[in-house]
Amino acid sequence: MTGELARLQAAQAKADAVVRALAEAPDGPHLLVAVTDPVTGTRLATCFVTYQTGDVPRLRLVAA
């Protein structure tokens, strides 16, 4: 096995583990999380995570 193939397999395994740990059903406001190999620019995995808005003020359009 070449060094590059071993690196890619290790990167893919870690990306899969991160996505398994983070992934949630996109229920409510959500973000798309992508894991990308910085060397090749290849997307290794994606998942959705949700977040809570809490007491964050909402933007309003004010007519002048």
N, CA, C and O atoms as CSV, one atom per row, in Angstrom:
chain,resi,resn,atom,element,x,y,z
A,1,MET,N,N,0.851,-1.171,0.000
A,1,MET,CA,C,0.000,0.000,0.000
A,1,MET,C,C,0.898,1.236,0.000
A,1,MET,O,O,1.866,1.311,0.757
A,2,THR,N,N,0.572,2.188,-0.846
A,2,THR,CA,C,1.370,3.408,-0.918
A,2,THR,C,C,1.071,4.308,0.273
A,2,THR,O,O,0.045,4.159,0.937
A,3,GLY,N,N,1.959,5.224,0.530
A,3,GLY,CA,C,1.777,6.169,1.628
A,3,GLY,C,C,0.547,7.034,1.431
A,3,GLY,O,O,-0.174,7.322,2.386
A,4,GLU,N,N,0.305,7.451,0.189
A,4,GLU,CA,C,-0.862,8.297,-0.097
A,4,GLU,C,C,-2.162,7.527,0.114
A,4,GLU,O,O,-3.120,8.077,0.657
A,5,LEU,N,N,-2.209,6.280,-0.303
A,5,LEU,CA,C,-3.415,5.472,-0.107
A,5,LEU,C,C,-3.665,5.249,1.382
A,5,LEU,O,O,-4.812,5.302,1.827
A,6,ALA,N,N,-2.628,5.004,2.145
A,6,ALA,CA,C,-2.775,4.830,3.596
A,6,ALA,C,C,-3.284,6.119,4.236
A,6,ALA,O,O,-4.131,6.075,5.129
A,7,ARG,N,N,-2.771,7.271,3.786
A,7,ARG,CA,C,-3.224,8.558,4.314
A,7,ARG,C,C,-4.694,8.788,3.993
A,7,ARG,O,O,-5.459,9.216,4.856
A,8,LEU,N,N,-5.092,8.506,2.757
A,8,LEU,CA,C,-6.492,8.691,2.358
A,8,LEU,C,C,-7.429,7.767,3.131
A,8,LEU,O,O,-8.519,8.182,3.525
A,9,GLN,N,N,-7.019,6.531,3.348
A,9,GLN,CA,C,-7.855,5.601,4.103
A,9,GLN,C,C,-7.996,6.051,5.557
A,9,GLN,O,O,-9.079,5.956,6.134
A,10,ALA,N,N,-6.916,6.535,6.142
A,10,ALA,CA,C,-6.974,7.030,7.516
A,10,ALA,C,C,-7.854,8.278,7.596
A,10,ALA,O,O,-8.634,8.427,8.536
A,11,ALA,N,N,-7.734,9.173,6.617
A,11,ALA,CA,C,-8.550,10.383,6.587
A,11,ALA,C,C,-10.029,10.033,6.433
A,11,ALA,O,O,-10.882,10.626,7.094
A,12,GLN,N,N,-10.333,9.067,5.559
A,12,GLN,CA,C,-11.718,8.656,5.348
A,12,GLN,C,C,-12.298,8.030,6.616
A,12,GLN,O,O,-13.446,8.299,6.972
A,13,ALA,N,N,-11.520,7.209,7.289
A,13,ALA,CA,C,-11.983,6.575,8.526
A,13,ALA,C,C,-12.282,7.629,9.589
A,13,ALA,O,O,-13.282,7.523,10.299
A,14,LYS,N,N,-11.436,8.634,9.704
A,14,LYS,CA,C,-11.656,9.696,10.689
A,14,LYS,C,C,-12.870,10.538,10.310
A,14,LYS,O,O,-13.665,10.898,11.178
A,15,ALA,N,N,-13.024,10.856,9.027
A,15,ALA,CA,C,-14.182,11.620,8.563
A,15,ALA,C,C,-15.473,10.866,8.861
A,15,ALA,O,O,-16.446,11.465,9.320
A,16,ASP,N,N,-15.494,9.571,8.608
A,16,ASP,CA,C,-16.675,8.756,8.895
A,16,ASP,C,C,-16.992,8.755,10.387
A,16,ASP,O,O,-18.159,8.825,10.773
A,17,ALA,N,N,-15.962,8.675,11.227
A,17,ALA,CA,C,-16.161,8.680,12.681
A,17,ALA,C,C,-16.718,10.020,13.156
A,17,ALA,O,O,-17.608,10.059,14.006
A,18,VAL,N,N,-16.199,11.106,12.613
A,18,VAL,CA,C,-16.681,12.438,13.000
A,18,VAL,C,C,-18.142,12.602,12.599
A,18,VAL,O,O,-18.949,13.092,13.390
A,19,VAL,N,N,-18.486,12.202,11.394
A,19,VAL,CA,C,-19.864,12.332,10.924
A,19,VAL,C,C,-20.806,11.458,11.746
A,19,VAL,O,O,-21.912,11.886,12.075
A,20,ARG,N,N,-20.388,10.250,12.078
A,20,ARG,CA,C,-21.227,9.382,12.925
A,20,ARG,C,C,-21.489,10.029,14.276
A,20,ARG,O,O,-22.590,9.916,14.817
A,21,ALA,N,N,-20.486,10.706,14.824
A,21,ALA,CA,C,-20.625,11.328,16.136
A,21,ALA,C,C,-21.490,12.594,16.095
A,21,ALA,O,O,-22.165,12.907,17.076
A,22,LEU,N,N,-21.478,13.322,14.976
A,22,LEU,CA,C,-22.182,14.597,14.889
A,22,LEU,C,C,-23.552,14.537,14.229
A,22,LEU,O,O,-24.427,15.339,14.558
A,23,ALA,N,N,-23.750,13.623,13.325
A,23,ALA,CA,C,-24.932,13.645,12.456
A,23,ALA,C,C,-26.235,13.615,13.244
A,23,ALA,O,O,-26.385,12.866,14.209
A,24,GLU,N,N,-27.175,14.453,12.804
A,24,GLU,CA,C,-28.509,14.531,13.380
A,24,GLU,C,C,-29.503,14.699,12.237
A,24,GLU,O,O,-29.136,15.120,11.140
A,25,ALA,N,N,-30.746,14.373,12.498
A,25,ALA,CA,C,-31.793,14.653,11.520
A,25,ALA,C,C,-31.955,16.169,11.457
A,25,ALA,O,O,-32.009,16.823,12.498
A,26,PRO,N,N,-32.032,16.734,10.262
A,26,PRO,CA,C,-32.158,18.191,10.149
A,26,PRO,C,C,-33.542,18.652,10.593
A,26,PRO,O,O,-34.421,18.903,9.769
A,27,ASP,N,N,-33.722,18.760,11.914
A,27,ASP,CA,C,-34.991,19.138,12.500
A,27,ASP,C,C,-34.857,20.546,13.062
A,27,ASP,O,O,-34.177,20.745,14.069
A,28,GLY,N,N,-35.485,21.510,12.437
A,28,GLY,CA,C,-35.322,22.896,12.844
A,28,GLY,C,C,-34.161,23.516,12.095
A,28,GLY,O,O,-33.757,23.021,11.043
A,29,PRO,N,N,-33.619,24.609,12.640
A,29,PRO,CA,C,-32.485,25.231,11.949
A,29,PRO,C,C,-31.307,24.262,11.914
A,29,PRO,O,O,-30.986,23.629,12.920
A,30,HIS,N,N,-30.676,24.152,10.771
A,30,HIS,CA,C,-29.589,23.184,10.652
A,30,HIS,C,C,-28.442,23.726,9.806
A,30,HIS,O,O,-28.589,24.676,9.037
A,31,LEU,N,N,-27.317,23.090,9.981
A,31,LEU,CA,C,-26.108,23.400,9.220
A,31,LEU,C,C,-25.663,22.150,8.488
A,31,LEU,O,O,-25.829,21.036,8.985
A,32,LEU,N,N,-25.103,22.334,7.318
A,32,LEU,CA,C,-24.495,21.232,6.587
A,32,LEU,C,C,-23.008,21.255,6.912
A,32,LEU,O,O,-22.323,22.244,6.650
A,33,VAL,N,N,-22.512,20.160,7.484
A,33,VAL,CA,C,-21.102,20.050,7.848
A,33,VAL,C,C,-20.419,19.154,6.820
A,33,VAL,O,O,-20.879,18.046,6.545
A,34,ALA,N,N,-19.333,19.637,6.265
A,34,ALA,CA,C,-18.576,18.857,5.288
A,34,ALA,C,C,-17.155,18.662,5.797
A,34,ALA,O,O,-16.538,19.587,6.323
A,35,VAL,N,N,-16.645,17.444,5.632
A,35,VAL,CA,C,-15.259,17.128,5.991
A,35,VAL,C,C,-14.495,16.998,4.673
A,35,VAL,O,O,-14.821,16.163,3.829
A,36,THR,N,N,-13.475,17.836,4.514
A,36,THR,CA,C,-12.735,17.898,3.260
A,36,THR,C,C,-11.259,17.607,3.497
A,36,THR,O,O,-10.660,18.109,4.449
A,37,ASP,N,N,-10.688,16.800,2.630
A,37,ASP,CA,C,-9.251,16.516,2.689
A,37,ASP,C,C,-8.521,17.774,2.200
A,37,ASP,O,O,-8.695,18.179,1.051
A,38,PRO,N,N,-7.707,18.393,3.060
A,38,PRO,CA,C,-7.045,19.634,2.659
A,38,PRO,C,C,-5.978,19.440,1.581
A,38,PRO,O,O,-5.625,20.387,0.878
A,39,VAL,N,N,-5.475,18.236,1.451
A,39,VAL,CA,C,-4.424,17.981,0.455
A,39,VAL,C,C,-5.021,17.883,-0.943
A,39,VAL,O,O,-4.510,18.497,-1.880
A,40,THR,N,N,-6.108,17.109,-1.092
A,40,THR,CA,C,-6.695,16.885,-2.408
A,40,THR,C,C,-7.922,17.742,-2.683
A,40,THR,O,O,-8.341,17.876,-3.832
A,41,GLY,N,N,-8.508,18.330,-1.621
A,41,GLY,CA,C,-9.732,19.100,-1.791
A,41,GLY,C,C,-10.961,18.231,-1.966
A,41,GLY,O,O,-12.033,18.738,-2.297
A,42,THR,N,N,-10.827,16.935,-1.751
A,42,THR,CA,C,-11.931,15.987,-1.913
A,42,THR,C,C,-12.820,15.999,-0.675
A,42,THR,O,O,-12.331,15.949,0.454
A,43,ARG,N,N,-14.144,16.067,-0.900
A,43,ARG,CA,C,-15.076,15.979,0.219
A,43,ARG,C,C,-15.168,14.516,0.643
A,43,ARG,O,O,-15.513,13.647,-0.157
A,44,LEU,N,N,-14.857,14.258,1.904
A,44,LEU,CA,C,-14.841,12.888,2.417
A,44,LEU,C,C,-16.167,12.486,3.033
A,44,LEU,O,O,-16.542,11.315,2.974
A,45,ALA,N,N,-16.891,13.441,3.629
A,45,ALA,CA,C,-18.158,13.118,4.285
A,45,ALA,C,C,-18.950,14.400,4.502
A,45,ALA,O,O,-18.381,15.490,4.562
A,46,THR,N,N,-20.264,14.260,4.618
A,46,THR,CA,C,-21.141,15.378,4.945
A,46,THR,C,C,-22.222,14.907,5.899
A,46,THR,O,O,-22.578,13.729,5.918
A,47,CYS,N,N,-22.741,15.831,6.687
A,47,CYS,CA,C,-23.871,15.527,7.552
A,47,CYS,C,C,-24.557,16.830,7.945
A,47,CYS,O,O,-24.018,17.917,7.734
A,48,PHE,N,N,-25.746,16.707,8.517
A,48,PHE,CA,C,-26.459,17.853,9.047
A,48,PHE,C,C,-26.361,17.855,10.564
A,48,PHE,O,O,-26.360,16.796,11.191
A,49,VAL,N,N,-26.279,19.039,11.152
A,49,VAL,CA,C,-26.373,19.220,12.592
A,49,VAL,C,C,-27.365,20.350,12.843
A,49,VAL,O,O,-27.455,21.295,12.059
A,50,THR,N,N,-28.103,20.245,13.934
A,50,THR,CA,C,-29.058,21.291,14.275
A,50,THR,C,C,-28.468,22.219,15.321
A,50,THR,O,O,-27.495,21.877,15.994
A,51,TYR,N,N,-29.050,23.367,15.448
A,51,TYR,CA,C,-28.618,24.313,16.474
A,51,TYR,C,C,-29.847,25.005,17.043
A,51,TYR,O,O,-30.910,25.039,16.423
A,52,GLN,N,N,-29.676,25.551,18.225
A,52,GLN,CA,C,-30.762,26.242,18.906
A,52,GLN,C,C,-30.579,27.746,18.746
A,52,GLN,O,O,-29.472,28.269,18.882
A,53,THR,N,N,-31.671,28.427,18.459
A,53,THR,CA,C,-31.584,29.876,18.311
A,53,THR,C,C,-31.744,30.581,19.644
A,53,THR,O,O,-31.255,31.700,19.802
A,54,GLY,N,N,-32.420,29.959,20.616
A,54,GLY,CA,C,-32.564,30.561,21.943
A,54,GLY,C,C,-33.180,31.935,21.886
A,54,GLY,O,O,-34.222,32.133,21.261
A,55,ASP,N,N,-32.541,32.884,22.536
A,55,ASP,CA,C,-33.055,34.249,22.599
A,55,ASP,C,C,-32.340,35.177,21.624
A,55,ASP,O,O,-32.185,36.368,21.897
A,56,VAL,N,N,-31.913,34.648,20.512
A,56,VAL,CA,C,-31.226,35.465,19.516
A,56,VAL,C,C,-32.248,36.413,18.890
A,56,VAL,O,O,-33.299,35.968,18.427
A,57,PRO,N,N,-31.954,37.709,18.870
A,57,PRO,CA,C,-32.911,38.644,18.267
A,57,PRO,C,C,-33.053,38.384,16.773
A,57,PRO,O,O,-32.084,38.055,16.089
A,58,ARG,N,N,-34.251,38.535,16.292
A,58,ARG,CA,C,-34.523,38.332,14.863
A,58,ARG,C,C,-34.406,39.663,14.126
A,58,ARG,O,O,-34.661,40.727,14.690
A,59,LEU,N,N,-34.021,39.583,12.876
A,59,LEU,CA,C,-33.927,40.792,12.063
A,59,LEU,C,C,-35.314,41.203,11.602
A,59,LEU,O,O,-36.157,40.356,11.304
A,60,ARG,N,N,-35.545,42.496,11.545
A,60,ARG,CA,C,-36.825,43.007,11.072
A,60,ARG,C,C,-36.555,44.036,9.986
A,60,ARG,O,O,-35.569,44.771,10.043
A,61,LEU,N,N,-37.430,44.080,9.009
A,61,LEU,CA,C,-37.346,45.083,7.964
A,61,LEU,C,C,-38.086,46.318,8.461
A,61,LEU,O,O,-39.259,46.247,8.827
A,62,VAL,N,N,-37.403,47.426,8.469
A,62,VAL,CA,C,-37.996,48.683,8.932
A,62,VAL,C,C,-38.060,49.619,7.735
A,62,VAL,O,O,-37.037,49.961,7.141
A,63,ALA,N,N,-39.279,50.030,7.388
A,63,ALA,CA,C,-39.455,50.965,6.269
A,63,ALA,C,C,-39.073,52.367,6.729
A,63,ALA,O,O,-39.513,52.829,7.782
A,64,ALA,N,N,-38.261,53.026,5.939
A,64,ALA,CA,C,-37.836,54.382,6.303
A,64,ALA,C,C,-38.806,55.415,5.772
A,64,ALA,O,O,-38.609,56.612,5.982
